[in-house]
Each structure stands twice: as C-alpha cells, then as structure tokens.
Amino acid sequence: MGDTSKASELATVVRLPVDQHEQPDQPGELRESGALSGRVLTAEQYARTFSQREQAFARWRGYRADAVWLANAVRRLAADDRTKFVARQVMFVPVGAGVVFRRVWEAKTGSRYERMMRAAEAAGDFEAVAEWEARAVAERQRRHQRVMDWITHPVQIAKTAAVSVATGVGGLLGLGVVMAVAEDNAALVNDPLMGA
C-alpha cells in the first residue's frame, strides 16, 4: 500500500465562498465544458478567509439564515387552520379556570361590590354608590354569620341528634305500651325496641 499521509494531505478539500457569477443558472446544471471554476489563494488570503473573525461572521450569517427559516416556519405553522384549532381547544381550559377562579373570588370576597362602587363613582352616580355600599355591608354581615354558624353548628348538631334518638326511643316505647295494653301482656313493652 505505501505511505498514505502525503495523499491524505493532498486530498483535504476546503469549501470556499463562491461568487454569484461563477454559479450555474439552475441547480445541478453544469457548464458545457464540465470544468469546475475556482480560485487559487495565497497563504495570506487563506489565513484571512479562515481567521477567527471570518469564522465569526460566517457563524452570524448562518444564525441569521436559521432565524429567518425559523420565523418563516413559525409564520406558516401559526397560519395553519389545524394549529389554530388546537391552540383554541388548549386555551379553553386555562380561560375557563380563570373564569371559575374570578367567580369564586367574587363570591368569597367583597370584590364585586367594590368594583360596582368604583364604576358607579366613576359615572358620578352617588346613589348607586350608597346602594352598593349597603349591599357590601349586608354581604359582609352574611359572611360573618356563616363563619359563626360553623362554630355553633357542631353543638346544635349534637343536640339535634340527641333529641332525635330520644324521640325515636320514646315513640317505640309508646308503641310497646299500646301493644301491651291491647294484648294484656306487659312483656310486649320492649318488643318494638328489640325488633328495631
């Protein structure tokens, strides 16, 4: 086989920028002669062409071309009807969640009344401001009463449960007494309680 280091050194191909007038008119078209055109560079020209600065400029030109391609692709994608449909369907969930959040917030706070008071005040309708302020005070009182009900409800529920159980036991005993009197047998008083 022999020494290939010299051959590989001679076979190194470096792509250089080509002038527009040296390009064929159509891609894949060759001139009739079939010869390739090129330029012979001196060592200085070669060093200048591939210096760090030139490489940076080449990179920036590539970045610019990539950015243009990406912008065109995004523009085409955004204009597509299927993309618009998918985006619209995906946006329904967060928009709906925002509406629900706003409604819950207005139900739990006095923000609705404050908003209406500000609108009435901006319109100069001070009677409406007074009306919305009265509604806001009434809503705060109702909200406070609901909170207080949560504090007192457990005690009331326990009392109601005890009264309900006592009423049920009393009713069953009353039924047992009626049965015992009708049958003339005192042992039947407990039968409704035992059967329940």
Secondary structure, DSSP 4 states (H G I P E B T S, - for coil): ----HHHHHHT--------GGGS-SSTT---TT-PPP-----HHHHHHHTSHHHHHHHHHHHHHHHHHHHHHHHHHHHHSHHHHHHHHHHHHHHHHHHHHHHHHHHHHSSHHHHHHHHHHHHHT-HHHHHHHHHHHHHHHHHHHHHHHHHHHHHHHHHHHHHHHHHHHHHHHHHHHHHHHHHHT-GGGGGHHHHH-
